[in-house]
Amino acid sequence: MDFALTDEQTAVRDLAVQVLGDHCTPEALKAAEGGASPGFDRALWAKLAEAGLLGVCVPEEHGGLGLGLVELALLLEEAGRAAAPVPLLGGLALGAAAVVRHGSPAQQAALLPGVAAGELLLTAALVEPLGDEAAPATTARQDGDTWVLDGTKTCVPAGLFADRILVSAATPSGAGLFLVDPAAAGVTLERQDTIAWTPEALLVLDGVVGEPLGALDGTALADVLQVGRAAVCAVLSGAASAATALTGEYTKTREQFGKPIAMFQAVGQRAADCFIDSRTIRLTMLLAVWRLANGLPAEKEVAVAKFYASDAGQRVVRAAAHLHGGMGVSREYPLHRYYVLVKQLELTLGGGTRSLVHLGRLLADEPVSV
C-alpha cells in the first residue's frame, strides 16, 4: 500500500492537530479530569463538532464530511497524541461508524446528523465480565415485533454520557447489534472506574427493548469488532508516539556528569527502541485500517496491528517512564496520561496474547500450498 496521505487526509490531520493542540493544554486536561463530566471535555467536543471533525466518517447527506476509516484513524491518532479527554473512540469508531456501515437508511437519518453536530453521542457495549466479544453472553429474544435484551456489559466507553448504546447480543440466528436507549425501562448504568482518567460504565439489561442494527448473523458484529480494534490501535499509536517524543526532549535536556543523558549509549538505545516500536505500531495500524476502508479482508492484519499495539505500546511507555527517572512517576507530568492511556488500550477489545492466539488460528486454517 501507499502510505502517502491524500490532500483530504492531510487536511483532516492538520485540522485535528490545530483544534486538539490549541485546547488540550495541561490546565485544560487537569480541569477535564475533575470537572462535572470527568474525562469528557464538552467544550472540546463542541469545538470538534464546529470544525466538522465529529462528522469525518458521516455521509455528506447527513451533515458529515463523507470521508472514511483512514481519515477517522488520523483523527483518533491525534486524539491519542494529545491525550484528549473526549469519547472519540466510543462515539465515532464504535458507535457512529457502525451505524454508517450497517445501519438502515432510517437509522442513519435519525442518528447521524446529531452525531456530526455534536448533539448526539453514540457508543457501543461489546465487553462482558468473561468470554469473547465475538460470542456475547447477553441474549436477545424476539417478543412479537420487538427484541428484548438481557445481560451485563462492562467497560462501556462514555456509557454515562451516551444518548444511544449499541449492544452486542446472541440471537437464535447468530450474534447481532441492537440500539438501546439508556433511559429505557430495565436499563441500569453505573460508573466504573479503571486505570484511565475517563470513567467507563457497567451496563445491566433486564428485559430491555432494543432495535436491531444490520444483520443478525454475526457479520455486523465481526466488522464492528475489527474496526474497533483498528481504532484502538490508532489512539494507542498517537499516545506511544507522543511518549517517545516527550522522552526524546527530556533526555536532551536532563544532564548527568556534565552532559545530556541522551549522549549515553544505553539511554540512546532504549530511546531508539521506543521510536522503532512506535513506528511499527503506526504502520501496522495504517495497513489494517486501509484494508478495512477498502473492503478487503483484514482479519489477519487487524490481529497483527492489535498485537503490536498492545505489546510494543507497553515497551514504549515503560521505557519512557524509566528514562524519565523520578519524573516518570509524577502524576503532574504529561507522561502519566500517556502511560495510563496505553495501559488501558492494551487490553481494550483483547490484548496481545489473545491477538496472537487468534492470528495463529487464522494461519493454521489456511490451506497449505504444495
Secondary structure by P-SEA (a helix, b strand, c coil): ccccccaaaaaaaaaaaaaaaacccaaaaaaaaaccccccaaaaaaaaaaacccccccccccccccccaaaaaaaaaaaaaacccccccccccccaaaaaacccaaaaaacaaaaaaccbbbbbcccccccccccccbbbbbcccbbbbbbccccccccccccbbbbbbbcccccbbbbbccccccbbbbbbbccccbbbbbbbbcbbbbbbcccccaaaaaaaaaaaaaaaaaaaaaaaaaaaaaaaaaaaccccccccccccaaaaaaaaaaaaaaaaaaaaaaaaaaaaaaccccaaaaaaaaaaaaaaaaaaaaaaaaaacccccccccaaaaaaaaaaaaccccccaaaaaaaaaaaaaaccccc
